[in-house]
Amino acid sequence: MREFILQKIALCFTIIIGIFLCTMPIYSAEKVARLSVHWSAKHHCAKHAQIFADKVNERAKGKLRIEVYPSKQLFGIREVMGAVTSGAIEMGGIVGVVSFPPMNKNFNIASYPGLFKSFDEQRSFFQESAEGKKIWGEITAKTNSRLVMYNPVGPVMTFSSKRELTGIDAMKGLKARRLLKSEEPMWDAFGSKRVSLPTGEVYTALQTGMIDTINSPPQSIGAYSWWEFLKFAQKPYQYYADAFIMANASWFDSLSPDLQSIILEVGKEVGDLSTNTIIDAGEDTLKKFEGMGGKVTVLSGAEKVKFDKLMAEKVIPAMAGMIDAKSLKAAEKYAASLN
C-alpha cells in the first residue's frame, strides 16, 4: 500500500512537472512592442521604421516582437509623443520640431533658419554641447522617453498649388498650412494666411482649396500624394527636420540587457541608413515632381537677396523671441565652430 501511494505521488509529481514545462513558454513568451508612426507606409521614415522592426525581431529570436502601425493607425503626429510618455505605446515615430518645443521651447533652435547645415551638425549640438545636452535632457525627462533611432524626414522647402514661387512677393495672400508655431514668423512676413493643420488633414485641405501652400520635406509630397495638387516649389532649404524613434523609458529599462543592446544596435544601423539616404530620396522626389510638370524655383540673384533680407530683418528676430537668448547664443556659437 505504501509503495502504491509513493507511486501515485511520483506520478502526480511527474504530471505537475510536465504541466510546468509545457506552460513555461507561455510565461516566457516573446514580448510585444507597438511602434506607432503617423507616416504613410510609402514614406521614407515609415519604411525605415519597418526595417528597424524587422531587424530587431530577427535578432531577438522570439524574445521580442515589434509591431509597426503606420498611417496614424494608433496616433497622429501631434498625439504620439503623449502616447509614448504615458506608456499607451512602447515606441513612437516623433518629429522633433512638432513634439519637443512644447516640452522645452529652446528646441525651436532645430527649426531656426540657416543655423545648421546638416543633420549631423544639429544632432551634435543636442548630444555634445553643454547647452544642447541640457535641452535634450529636459525633454527626455519630461516625456519619459529614450532615443532609439534617428529617422529624419528631410530638409524643408516650400510648395504651392497656387502660383509659381518666383520670390517673396509671390507668397503674399497664399493660404499656408501651419504645422509648427515656429513657422508663423515666416508666413506672417510673407503676408500669407495661416491655417493650422496636422499631417493627416493636408491632402483634403489641398483638394478643397482650404490651403494652397505648405512647408514640407520633398519626400513627403510623394508619400502622401500631395503632389496631385502641388505644382510649384521654392528653394533654398530652410532647416533640417529631424525625426526619431523614441521609446518609453520605463518600458525600455524593464527589458533585459541583451534586448536593450539589440534595439540600440539596430537603431544605430538603420538610423545611419535612413540619414544617409534621405537627401537623395528628397531630390529623387523633386525630379519626379518636375517630370509630372512641377516647377522648382531656386532663388538666386536679386530675389535671393530680397529673401535673405526678409529673413534677417523680420523672420529671424521673431523666431529669436521663441528661444531663450542664452540657448540661441550657445547654438550660434556652436554652429560657427563647425564651419
ABEGO torsion letter per residue (X at the ends): XAAAAAAAAAAAAAAAAAAAAAAAAAAABBBBBBBBBABBAABAAAAAAAAAAAAAAAAAGGABBBBBBBGGAABBAAAAAAAAAAGABABBBBBAAAAAAAABAAAAAAABBGABABAAAAAAAAAABAAAAAAAAAAAAAAGBBBABBBBAEBBBBBBAABBBAEAAAABGBBBBBABAAAAAAAAAAGBBBBBBBAAAAAAAAAAGABABBBBBAAAAAAAGAAAABABBBOBBABBBBBBBBBBAAAAAABBAAAAAAAAAAAAAAAAAAAAAAAAAAAAAAAAAAAAGBBBBBBBEAAAAAAAAAAAAAAAAAAAAABBAAAAAAAAAAAAAAX
